[in-house]
Amino acid sequence: MALAATAGADCGPACADTSGSASGSASGSAGSSGSATAGLLLGLPMKTVALTIVPAPQFPSFDNVITHESSWNPFAVNPESGAYGLGQALPPERMASHGVDWMVNPVTQIRWTYDYMVERYGSPDGAWAFWQSHHWY
């Protein structure tokens, strides 16, 4: 998959959870969401952050899909389809269900991508198996 940009897996300040409450409020207050808080995530590499969200036994498959889809670049855009982010959501706005900050927050993208894999394929393992057969998921 050709991407418009690639980057490393350093999350940096973008990992701060700015989604507000679990309902996706735009209040901008940092609170806990899932098993991690914004203060703990700030500056951690994205794979470390993902391990707080994705169960460890499923992480290798999650990592494989994200590596192939976006090279862990939360700003990756597929110039042909318009798919966006770590998990190459299409349409990208689907990630808004997990936070108003979906365009800039890798944590929101990780949460959405994990939930998508579970909902559509049963698990990251299922998503990776599908990806290996089709080279997309």
Secondary structure, DSSP 8 states (H G I E B T S, - for coil): ---S----SB-GGGGS--S-STT--TT----EETTEEHHHHTT-BHHHHHHTTS-GGGHHHHHHHHHHHHTT-TT-B-TTT--BTTTTBSSGGGGGGG-TTTTT-HHHHHHHHHHHHHHHHSSHHHHHHHHHHHS--
